[in-house]
Amino acid sequence: IEHICWDGCMFPNAVLEDGSTWNTILDAMIKVRDAQ
């Protein structure tokens, strides 16, 4: 699994600090990875 650095450009810090939002982000990342 490649390490992905968001650098705050894709998501604002407020979103990243929301734990529940991470579940959505990680789920999207998994879907993108599986699609490749």
PQR file of N, CA, C, O and H, with PARSE charges and radii, in Angstrom:
ATOM      1  N   ILE A   1       0.853  -1.194   0.000 -0.4000 1.5000
ATOM      2  CA  ILE A   1       0.000   0.000   0.000 -0.0000 2.0000
ATOM      3  C   ILE A   1       0.885   1.239   0.000  0.5500 1.7000
ATOM      4  O   ILE A   1       1.722   1.416   0.886 -0.5500 1.4000
ATOM      5  N   GLU A   2       0.696   2.084  -0.987 -0.4000 1.5000
ATOM      6  CA  GLU A   2       1.498   3.303  -1.065 -0.0000 2.0000
ATOM      7  C   GLU A   2       1.021   4.312  -0.035  0.5500 1.7000
ATOM      8  O   GLU A   2      -0.173   4.432   0.240 -0.5500 1.4000
ATOM      9  H   GLU A   2       0.017   1.941  -1.707  0.4000 1.0000
ATOM     10  N   HIS A   3       1.984   5.035   0.527 -0.4000 1.5000
ATOM     11  CA  HIS A   3       1.633   6.073   1.485 -0.0000 2.0000
ATOM     12  C   HIS A   3       1.151   7.296   0.729  0.5500 1.7000
ATOM     13  O   HIS A   3       1.811   7.757  -0.203 -0.5500 1.4000
ATOM     14  H   HIS A   3       2.953   4.937   0.303  0.4000 1.0000
ATOM     15  N   ILE A   4       0.010   7.820   1.125 -0.4000 1.5000
ATOM     16  CA  ILE A   4      -0.534   9.001   0.456 -0.0000 2.0000
ATOM     17  C   ILE A   4      -0.486  10.189   1.405  0.5500 1.7000
ATOM     18  O   ILE A   4      -0.995  10.120   2.524 -0.5500 1.4000
ATOM     19  H   ILE A   4      -0.526   7.446   1.881  0.4000 1.0000
ATOM     20  N   CYS A   5       0.124  11.273   0.957 -0.4000 1.5000
ATOM     21  CA  CYS A   5       0.197  12.491   1.773 -0.0000 2.0000
ATOM     22  C   CYS A   5      -0.786  13.500   1.202  0.5500 1.7000
ATOM     23  O   CYS A   5      -0.640  13.952   0.066 -0.5500 1.4000
ATOM     24  H   CYS A   5       0.538  11.329   0.048  0.4000 1.0000
ATOM     25  N   TRP A   6      -1.786  13.847   2.000 -0.4000 1.5000
ATOM     26  CA  TRP A   6      -2.816  14.762   1.510 -0.0000 2.0000
ATOM     27  C   TRP A   6      -2.310  16.201   1.461  0.5500 1.7000
ATOM     28  O   TRP A   6      -2.740  16.978   0.608 -0.5500 1.4000
ATOM     29  H   TRP A   6      -1.905  13.480   2.922  0.4000 1.0000
ATOM     30  N   ASP A   7      -1.390  16.567   2.378 -0.4000 1.5000
ATOM     31  CA  ASP A   7      -0.845  17.935   2.429 -0.0000 2.0000
ATOM     32  C   ASP A   7      -1.930  18.991   2.598  0.5500 1.7000
ATOM     33  O   ASP A   7      -1.709  20.169   2.316 -0.5500 1.4000
ATOM     34  H   ASP A   7      -1.040  15.936   3.071  0.4000 1.0000
ATOM     35  N   GLY A   8      -3.109  18.563   3.060 -0.4000 1.5000
ATOM     36  CA  GLY A   8      -4.171  19.533   3.314 -0.0000 2.0000
ATOM     37  C   GLY A   8      -4.752  20.149   2.055  0.5500 1.7000
ATOM     38  O   GLY A   8      -5.543  21.090   2.128 -0.5500 1.4000
ATOM     39  H   GLY A   8      -3.289  17.606   3.289  0.4000 1.0000
ATOM     40  N   CYS A   9      -4.360  19.619   0.886 -0.4000 1.5000
ATOM     41  CA  CYS A   9      -4.849  20.230  -0.348 -0.0000 2.0000
ATOM     42  C   CYS A   9      -6.174  19.611  -0.783  0.5500 1.7000
ATOM     43  O   CYS A   9      -6.991  20.263  -1.433 -0.5500 1.4000
ATOM     44  H   CYS A   9      -3.717  18.855   0.826  0.4000 1.0000
ATOM     45  N   MET A  10      -6.376  18.348  -0.417 -0.4000 1.5000
ATOM     46  CA  MET A  10      -7.619  17.690  -0.811 -0.0000 2.0000
ATOM     47  C   MET A  10      -8.701  17.849   0.255  0.5500 1.7000
ATOM     48  O   MET A  10      -9.892  17.917  -0.049 -0.5500 1.4000
ATOM     49  H   MET A  10      -5.712  17.819   0.112  0.4000 1.0000
ATOM     50  N   PHE A  11      -8.261  17.905   1.497 -0.4000 1.5000
ATOM     51  CA  PHE A  11      -9.214  18.045   2.592 -0.0000 2.0000
ATOM     52  C   PHE A  11      -8.708  19.081   3.585  0.5500 1.7000
ATOM     53  O   PHE A  11      -7.531  19.056   3.946 -0.5500 1.4000
ATOM     54  H   PHE A  11      -7.293  17.849   1.743  0.4000 1.0000
ATOM     55  N   PRO A  12      -9.562  19.986   4.031 -0.5600 1.5000
ATOM     56  CA  PRO A  12      -9.158  20.959   5.046  0.2800 2.0000
ATOM     57  C   PRO A  12      -8.878  20.257   6.370  0.5500 1.7000
ATOM     58  O   PRO A  12      -9.397  19.170   6.624 -0.5500 1.4000
ATOM     59  N   ASN A  13      -8.054  20.883   7.217 -0.4000 1.5000
ATOM     60  CA  ASN A  13      -7.679  20.266   8.487 -0.0000 2.0000
ATOM     61  C   ASN A  13      -8.896  19.923   9.335  0.5500 1.7000
ATOM     62  O   ASN A  13      -8.898  18.910  10.033 -0.5500 1.4000
ATOM     63  H   ASN A  13      -7.632  21.766   7.011  0.4000 1.0000
ATOM     64  N   ALA A  14      -9.922  20.753   9.280 -0.4000 1.5000
ATOM     65  CA  ALA A  14     -11.115  20.509  10.082 -0.0000 2.0000
ATOM     66  C   ALA A  14     -11.742  19.173   9.707  0.5500 1.7000
ATOM     67  O   ALA A  14     -12.266  18.462  10.565 -0.5500 1.4000
ATOM     68  H   ALA A  14      -9.920  21.576   8.713  0.4000 1.0000
ATOM     69  N   VAL A  15     -11.686  18.839   8.429 -0.4000 1.5000
ATOM     70  CA  VAL A  15     -12.249  17.569   7.980 -0.0000 2.0000
ATOM     71  C   VAL A  15     -11.366  16.421   8.438  0.5500 1.7000
ATOM     72  O   VAL A  15     -11.863  15.391   8.894 -0.5500 1.4000
ATOM     73  H   VAL A  15     -11.261  19.416   7.732  0.4000 1.0000
ATOM     74  N   LEU A  16     -10.044  16.601   8.316 -0.4000 1.5000
ATOM     75  CA  LEU A  16      -9.120  15.540   8.699 -0.0000 2.0000
ATOM     76  C   LEU A  16      -9.186  15.259  10.191  0.5500 1.7000
ATOM     77  O   LEU A  16      -8.951  14.131  10.626 -0.5500 1.4000
ATOM     78  H   LEU A  16      -9.641  17.438   7.946  0.4000 1.0000
ATOM     79  N   GLU A  17      -9.506  16.281  10.974 -0.4000 1.5000
ATOM     80  CA  GLU A  17      -9.547  16.103  12.424 -0.0000 2.0000
ATOM     81  C   GLU A  17     -10.831  15.412  12.865  0.5500 1.7000
ATOM     82  O   GLU A  17     -10.947  14.992  14.016 -0.5500 1.4000
ATOM     83  H   GLU A  17      -9.697  17.197  10.621  0.4000 1.0000
ATOM     84  N   ASP A  18     -11.798  15.291  11.954 -0.4000 1.5000
ATOM     85  CA  ASP A  18     -13.053  14.625  12.277 -0.0000 2.0000
ATOM     86  C   ASP A  18     -12.859  13.128  12.068  0.5500 1.7000
ATOM     87  O   ASP A  18     -12.759  12.665  10.931 -0.5500 1.4000
ATOM     88  H   ASP A  18     -11.704  15.632  11.019  0.4000 1.0000
ATOM     89  N   GLY A  19     -12.808  12.377  13.150 -0.4000 1.5000
ATOM     90  CA  GLY A  19     -12.533  10.945  13.055 -0.0000 2.0000
ATOM     91  C   GLY A  19     -13.498  10.203  12.154  0.5500 1.7000
ATOM     92  O   GLY A  19     -13.088   9.311  11.410 -0.5500 1.4000
ATOM     93  H   GLY A  19     -12.890  12.753  14.073  0.4000 1.0000
ATOM     94  N   SER A  20     -14.773  10.554  12.208 -0.4000 1.5000
ATOM     95  CA  SER A  20     -15.753   9.840  11.393 -0.0000 2.0000
ATOM     96  C   SER A  20     -15.526  10.093   9.915  0.5500 1.7000
ATOM     97  O   SER A  20     -15.845   9.250   9.077 -0.5500 1.4000
ATOM     98  H   SER A  20     -15.106  11.278  12.812  0.4000 1.0000
ATOM     99  N   THR A  21     -14.971  11.260   9.594 -0.4000 1.5000
ATOM    100  CA  THR A  21     -14.717  11.585   8.192 -0.0000 2.0000
ATOM    101  C   THR A  21     -13.631  10.685   7.635  0.5500 1.7000
ATOM    102  O   THR A  21     -13.649  10.346   6.452 -0.5500 1.4000
ATOM    103  H   THR A  21     -14.712  11.945  10.275  0.4000 1.0000
ATOM    104  N   TRP A  22     -12.672  10.289   8.489 -0.4000 1.5000
ATOM    105  CA  TRP A  22     -11.586   9.413   8.024 -0.0000 2.0000
ATOM    106  C   TRP A  22     -12.133   8.107   7.483  0.5500 1.7000
ATOM    107  O   TRP A  22     -11.598   7.560   6.519 -0.5500 1.4000
ATOM    108  H   TRP A  22     -12.658  10.564   9.450  0.4000 1.0000
ATOM    109  N   ASN A  23     -13.213   7.594   8.104 -0.4000 1.5000
ATOM    110  CA  ASN A  23     -13.795   6.342   7.619 -0.0000 2.0000
ATOM    111  C   ASN A  23     -14.262   6.501   6.183  0.5500 1.7000
ATOM    112  O   ASN A  23     -14.100   5.597   5.363 -0.5500 1.4000
ATOM    113  H   ASN A  23     -13.648   8.038   8.887  0.4000 1.0000
ATOM    114  N   THR A  24     -14.847   7.662   5.882 -0.4000 1.5000
ATOM    115  CA  THR A  24     -15.321   7.922   4.525 -0.0000 2.0000
ATOM    116  C   THR A  24     -14.150   8.049   3.573  0.5500 1.7000
ATOM    117  O   THR A  24     -14.183   7.526   2.459 -0.5500 1.4000
ATOM    118  H   THR A  24     -14.979   8.396   6.548  0.4000 1.0000
ATOM    119  N   ILE A  25     -13.103   8.755   4.023 -0.4000 1.5000
ATOM    120  CA  ILE A  25     -11.924   8.957   3.183 -0.0000 2.0000
ATOM    121  C   ILE A  25     -11.243   7.625   2.903  0.5500 1.7000
ATOM    122  O   ILE A  25     -10.901   7.325   1.759 -0.5500 1.4000
ATOM    123  H   ILE A  25     -13.076   9.180   4.928  0.4000 1.0000
ATOM    124  N   LEU A  26     -11.049   6.830   3.944 -0.4000 1.5000
ATOM    125  CA  LEU A  26     -10.370   5.547   3.776 -0.0000 2.0000
ATOM    126  C   LEU A  26     -11.189   4.619   2.885  0.5500 1.7000
ATOM    127  O   LEU A  26     -10.634   3.881   2.071 -0.5500 1.4000
ATOM    128  H   LEU A  26     -11.327   7.074   4.873  0.4000 1.0000
ATOM    129  N   ASP A  27     -12.513   4.659   3.043 -0.4000 1.5000
ATOM    130  CA  ASP A  27     -13.363   3.817   2.210 -0.0000 2.0000
ATOM    131  C   ASP A  27     -13.215   4.221   0.748  0.5500 1.7000
ATOM    132  O   ASP A  27     -13.160   3.363  -0.133 -0.5500 1.4000
ATOM    133  H   ASP A  27     -12.964   5.258   3.705  0.4000 1.0000
ATOM    134  N   ALA A  28     -13.150   5.516   0.493 -0.4000 1.5000
ATOM    135  CA  ALA A  28     -12.984   6.003  -0.877 -0.0000 2.0000
ATOM    136  C   ALA A  28     -11.620   5.600  -1.424  0.5500 1.7000
ATOM    137  O   ALA A  28     -11.498   5.231  -2.591 -0.5500 1.4000
ATOM    138  H   ALA A  28     -13.194   6.212   1.209  0.4000 1.0000
ATOM    139  N   MET A  29     -10.596   5.672  -0.580 -0.4000 1.5000
ATOM    140  CA  MET A  29      -9.245   5.313  -1.008 -0.0000 2.0000
ATOM    141  C   MET A  29      -9.188   3.834  -1.385  0.5500 1.7000
ATOM    142  O   MET A  29      -8.556   3.463  -2.374 -0.5500 1.4000
ATOM    143  H   MET A  29     -10.695   5.972   0.369  0.4000 1.0000
ATOM    144  N   ILE A  30      -9.854   2.990  -0.588 -0.4000 1.5000
ATOM    145  CA  ILE A  30      -9.856   1.554  -0.859 -0.0000 2.0000
ATOM    146  C   ILE A  30     -10.555   1.277  -2.184  0.5500 1.7000
ATOM    147  O   ILE A  30     -10.099   0.446  -2.970 -0.5500 1.4000
ATOM    148  H   ILE A  30     -10.367   3.291   0.216  0.4000 1.0000
ATOM    149  N   LYS A  31     -11.658   1.972  -2.430 -0.4000 1.5000
ATOM    150  CA  LYS A  31     -12.392   1.768  -3.677 -0.0000 2.0000
ATOM    151  C   LYS A  31     -11.537   2.186  -4.864  0.5500 1.7000
ATOM    152  O   LYS A  31     -11.524   1.509  -5.892 -0.5500 1.4000
ATOM    153  H   LYS A  31     -12.029   2.647  -1.791  0.4000 1.0000
ATOM    154  N   VAL A  32     -10.829   3.290  -4.727 -0.4000 1.5000
ATOM    155  CA  VAL A  32      -9.974   3.768  -5.818 -0.0000 2.0000
ATOM    156  C   VAL A  32      -8.841   2.782  -6.053  0.5500 1.7000
ATOM    157  O   VAL A  32      -8.508   2.465  -7.195 -0.5500 1.4000
ATOM    158  H   VAL A  32     -10.840   3.840  -3.892  0.4000 1.0000
ATOM    159  N   ARG A  33      -8.245   2.294  -4.951 -0.4000 1.5000
ATOM    160  CA  ARG A  33      -7.138   1.344  -5.072 -0.0000 2.0000
ATOM    161  C   ARG A  33      -7.609   0.058  -5.747  0.5500 1.7000
ATOM    162  O   ARG A  33      -6.927  -0.470  -6.625 -0.5500 1.4000
ATOM    163  H   ARG A  33      -8.516   2.552  -4.023  0.4000 1.0000
ATOM    164  N   ASP A  34      -8.767  -0.443  -5.339 -0.4000 1.5000
ATOM    165  CA  ASP A  34      -9.276  -1.687  -5.911 -0.0000 2.0000
ATOM    166  C   ASP A  34      -9.639  -1.514  -7.380  0.5500 1.7000
ATOM    167  O   ASP A  34      -9.586  -2.472  -8.152 -0.5500 1.4000
ATOM    168  H   ASP A  34      -9.321  -0.015  -4.626  0.4000 1.0000
ATOM    169  N   ALA A  35     -10.007  -0.301  -7.767 -0.4000 1.5000
ATOM    170  CA  ALA A  35     -10.414  -0.043  -9.151 -0.0000 2.0000
ATOM    171  C   ALA A  35      -9.212  -0.002 -10.087  0.5500 1.7000
ATOM    172  O   ALA A  35      -9.362  -0.182 -11.296 -0.5500 1.4000
ATOM    173  H   ALA A  35     -10.051   0.477  -7.140  0.4000 1.0000
ATOM    174  N   GLN A  36      -8.035   0.230  -9.546 -0.4000 1.5000
ATOM    175  CA  GLN A  36      -6.841   0.348 -10.378 -0.0000 2.0000
ATOM    176  C   GLN A  36      -6.266  -1.023 -10.715  0.5500 1.7000
ATOM    177  O   GLN A  36      -5.255  -1.114 -11.411 -0.5500 1.4000
ATOM    178  H   GLN A  36      -7.913   0.376  -8.564  0.4000 1.0000
TER
END
